[in-house]
């Protein structure tokens, strides 16, 4: 990642208790002791292939096991075991298969069993297998080891092997290094992952210092999985990350962006951002956000009692998991009340992309640069942040450049941030201006950003948002937009005007009057234009310059 961001100052906490409140309590129980060696095979009761992917995966494993060791691996196994430990519903997804067989042999066996295969990472021993008529593909990877990480991000050499234990030992965290044999119904554990799940702790495989040194983006992955799986910190791991936080700057910006995208989509994304701050990562990854700890809202204001702008941003992110926000998601996406919250969030991000939480994260960055204190006539002082949305927008441009965002994502986040205050003014805007915003292709995303901003204030100021969503629905229910009543060419001929600002102003005024229902015919439009031209002539020169 570009090291230019290091020019930002390193800032300390303004409220040492804040992060203990915002983040779950640190675990003092675990000292990061090495996982026990040796394989542990534990029979998993009551497992049954129910989904299409599980049934396909079971068939693939059964066929490949005729020639060598083959298991389910990775996230599927982790989530299945965590759901049982925490007694939560398990939603199967992302089944990966790991095998001792070389990719070419796996491909031949699976194709003979009726699957199509496609190599997607041959040097890493990875192929995709799928049924042509049923779409979704499963990853099938050969066991491997990765040798040396000279750049702290990518292995210098990948060697395909037949030993599942060595494959487990090269993975990031113990809970991600478990295998499951769906044929026998057994969990295979070489690194102590079962023990860590039972004790509810997140630990790297082996020595944390060495494991992070291989790929420092794992420090962000640690934050992500800790909050995704709702696990406490391992104290030794916390110390290792703090010592090495600056090295996140050496990671490719696209890789950091990918982790931040995943973190911001978490139900408890606000805790993950607080974790990045307490571990020292945020000052290098997003120094603009870290700096907001020092920016305080005025104590005398009737709102923003949450204190710092940093805390306000965390509270705004927190709204994503709240019942009112989820209810609005369901309403806008026409989803049932009974749909699982995780499925609702998946639908939300599928429709809107990941730009909404990014905009919420960045919407008040400019308050640091626009903070001003002025003295009132009565001698009191007032802190203001006038124009902060414009500075916030410009900071988004810098962040997008730092992380190599696509132009489309950059422009969308910038627009959402620049306009995040606008929806509050809809009820008192001119009808034509409000309708122009309500017809914008990103208006729904903007309302969700504004809703999070309102819910991030203490006391919450979200009541007015109900009216804004109603206005959007009213706009959607309106008949199609009326056609232009009169062309610019006819206006220039009838009013004896040349192309220029005057014609532009007259056309805008006609359109506004048309949308407000004041004029409905070309004749009325021409009469309105003549009167408007006369009013323009009578304006004082300085008034014309303002317009």
Rosetta blueprint (number, residue, H / E / L):
1 X L
2 X L
3 X H
4 X H
5 X H
6 X H
7 X H
8 X L
9 X L
10 X L
11 X L
12 X L
13 X L
14 X L
15 X L
16 X L
17 X L
18 X H
19 X H
20 X H
21 X H
22 X H
23 X L
24 X L
25 X L
26 X L
27 X L
28 X L
29 X L
30 X L
31 X L
32 X L
33 X L
34 X L
35 X L
36 X L
37 X L
38 X L
39 X L
40 X E
41 X E
42 X E
43 X E
44 X L
45 X L
46 X L
47 X L
48 X L
49 X L
50 X L
51 X L
52 X H
53 X H
54 X H
55 X H
56 X H
57 X H
58 X H
59 X H
60 X H
61 X H
62 X H
63 X H
64 X H
65 X L
66 X L
67 X L
68 X L
69 X L
70 X E
71 X E
72 X E
73 X E
74 X L
75 X H
76 X H
77 X H
78 X H
79 X H
80 X H
81 X H
82 X H
83 X H
84 X H
85 X H
86 X L
87 X L
88 X L
89 X L
90 X L
91 X L
92 X L
93 X L
94 X L
95 X L
96 X E
97 X E
98 X E
99 X E
100 X L
101 X L
102 X L
103 X H
104 X H
105 X H
106 X H
107 X H
108 X H
109 X H
110 X H
111 X H
112 X H
113 X L
114 X L
115 X L
116 X E
117 X E
118 X E
119 X E
120 X E
121 X E
122 X H
123 X H
124 X H
125 X L
126 X E
127 X E
128 X E
129 X E
130 X E
131 X L
132 X L
133 X L
134 X L
135 X L
136 X L
137 X L
138 X E
139 X E
140 X E
141 X E
142 X E
143 X L
144 X E
145 X E
146 X E
147 X E
148 X L
149 X L
150 X L
151 X L
152 X L
153 X L
154 X L
155 X L
156 X L
157 X E
158 X E
159 X E
160 X E
161 X L
162 X L
163 X L
164 X H
165 X H
166 X H
167 X H
168 X H
169 X H
170 X L
171 X L
172 X L
173 X E
174 X H
175 X H
176 X H
177 X L
178 X L
179 X E
180 X E
181 X E
182 X L
183 X L
184 X L
185 X L
186 X E
187 X E
188 X E
189 X E
190 X L
191 X L
192 X L
193 X H
194 X H
195 X H
196 X H
197 X H
198 X H
199 X H
200 X L
201 X E
202 X L
203 X L
204 X E
205 X L
206 X L
207 X L
208 X H
209 X H
210 X H
211 X H
212 X H
213 X H
214 X H
215 X L
216 X L
217 X L
218 X H
219 X H
220 X H
221 X H
222 X H
223 X H
224 X H
225 X H
226 X H
227 X H
228 X H
229 X L
230 X L
231 X L
232 X E
233 X L
234 X L
235 X H
236 X H
237 X H
238 X H
239 X H
240 X H
241 X H
242 X H
243 X H
244 X H
245 X H
246 X H
247 X H
248 X H
249 X H
250 X H
251 X L
252 X L
253 X H
254 X H
255 X H
256 X H
257 X H
258 X H
259 X H
260 X H
261 X H
262 X H
263 X H
264 X H
265 X L
266 X L
267 X L
268 X L
269 X H
270 X H
271 X H
272 X H
273 X H
274 X H
275 X H
276 X H
277 X H
278 X H
279 X L
280 X L
281 X L
282 X H
283 X H
284 X H
285 X H
286 X L
287 X H
288 X H
289 X H
290 X H
291 X H
292 X H
293 X H
294 X H
295 X L
296 X E
297 X L
298 X L
299 X L
300 X L
301 X L
302 X L
303 X L
304 X L
305 X L
306 X L
307 X L
308 X E
309 X H
310 X H
311 X H
312 X H
313 X H
314 X H
315 X H
316 X H
317 X H
318 X H
319 X H
320 X H
321 X H
322 X L
323 X H
324 X H
325 X H
326 X H
327 X H
328 X H
329 X H
330 X H
331 X H
332 X H
333 X H
334 X L
335 X L
336 X L
337 X L
338 X L
339 X L
340 X L
341 X H
342 X H
343 X H
344 X H
345 X H
346 X H
347 X H
348 X H
349 X H
350 X H
351 X H
352 X H
353 X L
354 X L
355 X H
356 X H
357 X H
358 X H
359 X H
360 X H
361 X H
362 X H
363 X L
364 X L
365 X L
366 X L
367 X H
368 X H
369 X H
370 X H
371 X L
372 X E
373 X E
374 X E
375 X E
376 X L
377 X L
378 X L
379 X L
380 X L
381 X E
382 X E
383 X E
384 X E
385 X L
386 X L
387 X L
388 X H
389 X H
390 X H
391 X H
392 X H
393 X H
394 X H
395 X H
396 X H
397 X H
398 X H
399 X H
400 X H
401 X H
402 X H
403 X L
404 X L
405 X L
406 X L
407 X H
408 X H
409 X H
410 X H
411 X H
412 X H
413 X H
414 X H
415 X H
416 X H
417 X H
418 X H
419 X L
420 X L
421 X L
422 X H
423 X H
424 X H
425 X H
426 X H
427 X H
428 X H
429 X L
430 X L
431 X H
432 X H
433 X H
434 X H
435 X H
436 X H
437 X H
438 X H
439 X L
440 X L
441 X L
442 X L
443 X H
444 X H
445 X H
446 X H
447 X H
448 X H
449 X H
450 X H
451 X H
452 X H
453 X H
454 X H
455 X H
456 X L
457 X L
458 X L
459 X L
460 X L
461 X L
462 X L
463 X H
464 X H
465 X H
466 X H
467 X H
468 X H
469 X H
470 X H
471 X H
472 X H
473 X H
474 X H
475 X H
476 X H
477 X H
478 X L
479 X L
480 X L
481 X L
482 X L
483 X L
484 X L
485 X L
486 X L
487 X L
488 X H
489 X H
490 X H
491 X H
492 X H
493 X H
494 X H
495 X H
496 X L
497 X L
498 X L
499 X L
500 X L
501 X H
502 X H
503 X H
504 X H
505 X H
506 X H
507 X H
508 X H
509 X H
510 X H
511 X H
512 X H
513 X H
514 X H
515 X H
516 X L
517 X L
518 X L
519 X L
520 X L
521 X L
522 X H
523 X H
524 X H
525 X H
526 X H
527 X H
528 X H
529 X H
530 X H
531 X H
532 X H
533 X H
534 X H
535 X H
536 X H
537 X H
538 X H
539 X L
540 X L
541 X H
542 X H
543 X H
544 X H
545 X H
546 X H
547 X L
